[in-house]
Amino acid sequence: TISSGFGNRGGEFHRGLDLAASQGEPIHVAKAGTVLKAEYHFSWGNYVVIQHEDGMTTLYAHQQQYVVKAGDTVSQGQT
């Protein structure tokens, strides 16, 4: 379920797409790539950024814990 879409949201521009999930629900990689960052941000909490072969990046935020670290290679569907 999309809980917040990309675009204007309450007078601000939301740069992402939020997907509703239960706390502790595993996050699966949408597309294979290399982990660029796995760190903390004051607004996003624990987050991971994955760079894909086509140059696109995907950011996964609001995580309870990390199961990858910067430099790891991940496959599509991997937790």
Phi and psi in degrees as GROMACS dihedral restraints (atoms count N, CA, C in turn):
[ dihedral_restraints ]
;  ai    aj    ak    al  type     phi  dphi    fc
    3     4     5     6     1   -79.4    20    10
    4     5     6     7     1   118.4    20    10
    6     7     8     9     1   -95.8    20    10
    7     8     9    10     1   -17.8    20    10
    9    10    11    12     1  -158.5    20    10
   10    11    12    13     1   122.6    20    10
   12    13    14    15     1   -85.7    20    10
   13    14    15    16     1   172.1    20    10
   15    16    17    18     1   -74.5    20    10
   16    17    18    19     1   134.9    20    10
   18    19    20    21     1   123.9    20    10
   19    20    21    22     1  -161.3    20    10
   21    22    23    24     1   -63.7    20    10
   22    23    24    25     1   133.7    20    10
   24    25    26    27     1  -146.9    20    10
   25    26    27    28     1   107.4    20    10
   27    28    29    30     1    58.7    20    10
   28    29    30    31     1    39.1    20    10
   30    31    32    33     1    85.9    20    10
   31    32    33    34     1    -1.8    20    10
   33    34    35    36     1  -121.8    20    10
   34    35    36    37     1   162.3    20    10
   36    37    38    39     1   -97.7    20    10
   37    38    39    40     1   119.1    20    10
   39    40    41    42     1   -90.9    20    10
   40    41    42    43     1   116.3    20    10
   42    43    44    45     1   -86.2    20    10
   43    44    45    46     1     5.6    20    10
   45    46    47    48     1  -132.4    20    10
   46    47    48    49     1  -172.7    20    10
   48    49    50    51     1  -127.6    20    10
   49    50    51    52     1   115.4    20    10
   51    52    53    54     1   -93.6    20    10
   52    53    54    55     1   133.3    20    10
   54    55    56    57     1  -114.5    20    10
   55    56    57    58     1   126.3    20    10
   57    58    59    60     1   -71.7    20    10
   58    59    60    61     1   138.4    20    10
   60    61    62    63     1  -155.2    20    10
   61    62    63    64     1   156.1    20    10
   63    64    65    66     1   -71.9    20    10
   64    65    66    67     1   151.0    20    10
   66    67    68    69     1   -59.2    20    10
   67    68    69    70     1   133.3    20    10
   69    70    71    72     1    88.3    20    10
   70    71    72    73     1    -4.9    20    10
   72    73    74    75     1   -63.1    20    10
   73    74    75    76     1   131.9    20    10
   75    76    77    78     1   -63.6    20    10
   76    77    78    79     1   146.8    20    10
   78    79    80    81     1  -106.2    20    10
   79    80    81    82     1   128.0    20    10
   81    82    83    84     1  -108.2    20    10
   82    83    84    85     1   136.0    20    10
   84    85    86    87     1   -63.3    20    10
   85    86    87    88     1   129.5    20    10
   87    88    89    90     1   -74.1    20    10
   88    89    90    91     1   -28.7    20    10
   90    91    92    93     1  -155.4    20    10
   91    92    93    94     1   142.2    20    10
   93    94    95    96     1   -59.5    20    10
   94    95    96    97     1   153.4    20    10
   96    97    98    99     1   173.5    20    10
   97    98    99   100     1  -163.5    20    10
   99   100   101   102     1  -117.7    20    10
  100   101   102   103     1   135.1    20    10
  102   103   104   105     1   -73.0    20    10
  103   104   105   106     1   118.2    20    10
  105   106   107   108     1   -87.4    20    10
  106   107   108   109     1   -40.4    20    10
  108   109   110   111     1  -142.2    20    10
  109   110   111   112     1   146.2    20    10
  111   112   113   114     1  -145.2    20    10
  112   113   114   115     1    94.0    20    10
  114   115   116   117     1  -152.8    20    10
  115   116   117   118     1  -175.4    20    10
  117   118   119   120     1  -104.8    20    10
  118   119   120   121     1   141.2    20    10
  120   121   122   123     1  -130.2    20    10
  121   122   123   124     1   140.0    20    10
  123   124   125   126     1   -56.9    20    10
  124   125   126   127     1   -30.0    20    10
  126   127   128   129     1   -98.6    20    10
  127   128   129   130     1   -38.1    20    10
  129   130   131   132     1   -90.7    20    10
  130   131   132   133     1   -12.5    20    10
  132   133   134   135     1    70.6    20    10
  133   134   135   136     1  -148.1    20    10
  135   136   137   138     1   -69.6    20    10
  136   137   138   139     1   129.1    20    10
  138   139   140   141     1  -141.9    20    10
  139   140   141   142     1   159.3    20    10
  141   142   143   144     1  -131.8    20    10
  142   143   144   145     1   137.1    20    10
  144   145   146   147     1  -115.5    20    10
  145   146   147   148     1   130.2    20    10
  147   148   149   150     1  -117.7    20    10
  148   149   150   151     1   129.2    20    10
  150   151   152   153     1   -96.8    20    10
  151   152   153   154     1   129.0    20    10
  153   154   155   156     1   -99.0    20    10
  154   155   156   157     1   162.6    20    10
  156   157   158   159     1   -56.9    20    10
  157   158   159   160     1   -30.1    20    10
  159   160   161   162     1   -82.7    20    10
  160   161   162   163     1     3.7    20    10
  162   163   164   165     1    93.1    20    10
  163   164   165   166     1   -12.8    20    10
  165   166   167   168     1   -71.4    20    10
  166   167   168   169     1   150.9    20    10
  168   169   170   171     1  -122.0    20    10
  169   170   171   172     1   153.1    20    10
  171   172   173   174     1  -126.7    20    10
  172   173   174   175     1   134.6    20    10
  174   175   176   177     1  -114.6    20    10
  175   176   177   178     1   129.6    20    10
  177   178   179   180     1  -114.8    20    10
  178   179   180   181     1   116.1    20    10
  180   181   182   183     1  -114.4    20    10
  181   182   183   184     1   175.4    20    10
  183   184   185   186     1    60.8    20    10
  184   185   186   187     1    43.3    20    10
  186   187   188   189     1   -93.7    20    10
  187   188   189   190     1   145.6    20    10
  189   190   191   192     1   -71.7    20    10
  190   191   192   193     1   -38.7    20    10
  192   193   194   195     1  -152.8    20    10
  193   194   195   196     1   165.9    20    10
  195   196   197   198     1  -100.5    20    10
  196   197   198   199     1   141.4    20    10
  198   199   200   201     1  -119.8    20    10
  199   200   201   202     1     3.5    20    10
  201   202   203   204     1  -134.3    20    10
  202   203   204   205     1   167.1    20    10
  204   205   206   207     1  -137.5    20    10
  205   206   207   208     1   163.3    20    10
  207   208   209   210     1   -53.2    20    10
  208   209   210   211     1   134.3    20    10
  210   211   212   213     1    98.6    20    10
  211   212   213   214     1   -18.4    20    10
  213   214   215   216     1   -66.9    20    10
  214   215   216   217     1   147.1    20    10
  216   217   218   219     1  -100.5    20    10
  217   218   219   220     1   133.9    20    10
  219   220   221   222     1  -123.1    20    10
  220   221   222   223     1   150.2    20    10
  222   223   224   225     1  -102.1    20    10
  223   224   225   226     1   153.4    20    10
  225   226   227   228     1   -56.2    20    10
  226   227   228   229     1   132.1    20    10
  228   229   230   231     1    90.2    20    10
  229   230   231   232     1   -13.0    20    10
  231   232   233   234     1   -66.3    20    10
  232   233   234   235     1   145.9    20    10
